[in-house]
């Protein structure tokens, strides 16, 4: 008999909510979520930054405008080949195809213990290999991707910082490969796809998130007070601003709420790189007066975890207003 790959989503949900899963399968539950319009995120060719002064300045301007007005952008020609992404996706699929008991209880390929997690809240169905650090296990494709995406993260962070404060060394000194991490996500198909989250609405707790999603898509963001779907661009990496950059920029760059919806018939894969600071790095505005008080990343993470346990949501920067 084939070994079971999926986590026991249905059994857990029934334990929580009786016949709710049966209602989902019959199409009678969660009717409140509706279809949204799809829009293109701002698109920037990062290669332009290495051309002449005019092209370079225009590229930087586009990146900073998107960070302020959208909190999201797409980067193409960023030096990360589709071949690397494709090879990493193959490794990702192999990992998720392992039997559930093996993923949940054993160390796979020398990955850190406890890397595999699955989301079992009633309205969220997802699983991931979380917190993967480069250079800790023999997966050369992940190493290769992590090196390149970290370098790109530093480049984008430097562009954003210099736009506000001139020459800045904060990210180069405090955002290191050891403080960043990779997460590989899988979202299983769900029979009521338009009403079940893969990831619930949230804002990221980092400086930058660098995302590649597969052809399924299903990412949504808040823009001008309403939810919009993000149109797919298979050649682009998606960049979004996290809460730490919003605080450092004194609210000029915006960390934006976003979510993922499960698909009705097919699984979805994504790869996210979280560009974070060292735990003891002090996050404070690049200028005074600041609308946020200073805090360490460790302090912020602790508060986020406490809020998630007590309220079910990240409270985020609203706790840090002066």
KAUR-V575271 format. One record per backbone hydrogen bond with DSSP energy under -0.5 kcal/mol. NH is the residue of the N-H (numbers start at 1). CO is the residue of the C=O. Records with the same first field share a line. If there is no record, write none. Layout:
NH: CO ; CO
//
This chain:
9: 7
12: 8
13: 9
14: 10
15: 11
16: 12
17: 13
18: 14
20: 17
23: 19
24: 20
25: 21
26: 22
27: 23 ; 24
28: 23
29: 23
33: 30
39: 229
44: 74
46: 44 ; 76
48: 45
49: 46
50: 47
51: 48
56: 52
57: 53
58: 54
59: 55
60: 56
61: 57
62: 58
63: 59
64: 60
65: 61
66: 62
67: 63
68: 64
69: 65
70: 66
71: 66
72: 66
73: 239
74: 42
75: 237
76: 44
81: 79
85: 81
86: 82
87: 83
88: 84
89: 85
90: 86
91: 87
92: 88
93: 89
94: 90
95: 91
96: 92
97: 93
98: 95
100: 4
103: 99
104: 100
105: 101
106: 102
108: 106
109: 107
111: 108
115: 112
117: 128
119: 126
124: 121
125: 197
126: 119
127: 186
128: 117
129: 184
130: 115 ; 128
132: 182
136: 133
139: 137
143: 139
144: 140
145: 141
146: 142
147: 143
148: 144
149: 145
150: 146
151: 147
152: 148
153: 149
154: 150
155: 151
156: 152
157: 153
158: 154
159: 155
160: 156
161: 157
162: 158
163: 159
164: 160 ; 161
165: 161
166: 162
173: 169
174: 170
175: 171
176: 174
179: 176
180: 176 ; 177
181: 274
182: 132
183: 272
184: 129
185: 183 ; 270
186: 127
187: 268
188: 186
190: 263
193: 190 ; 191
195: 192
196: 192 ; 193
197: 123
198: 260
199: 260
202: 258
206: 204
207: 275
208: 275
209: 240
210: 273
211: 209 ; 238
212: 271
214: 269
217: 214
220: 259
221: 228
222: 257
223: 221 ; 226
226: 223
228: 221
229: 37
230: 219
231: 39 ; 229
236: 233
237: 75
238: 211
239: 73
240: 209
241: 71
242: 207
243: 204
244: 206
245: 206 ; 242
246: 242
247: 243
248: 244
249: 245
250: 247
251: 246
252: 249
254: 67
256: 241 ; 254
258: 202
259: 220
260: 199
261: 218
262: 196
268: 187
270: 185
271: 212
272: 183
273: 210
274: 181 ; 272
275: 208 ; 273
276: 274
278: 174
281: 278
283: 281 ; 295
284: 282
286: 248
293: 320
295: 283
297: 281
298: 279
300: 296
301: 297
302: 298
303: 299
304: 300
305: 301
306: 302
307: 303
308: 304
309: 305
310: 306
311: 307
312: 307 ; 308
313: 307
318: 315
319: 316
320: 317
321: 318
322: 291
//
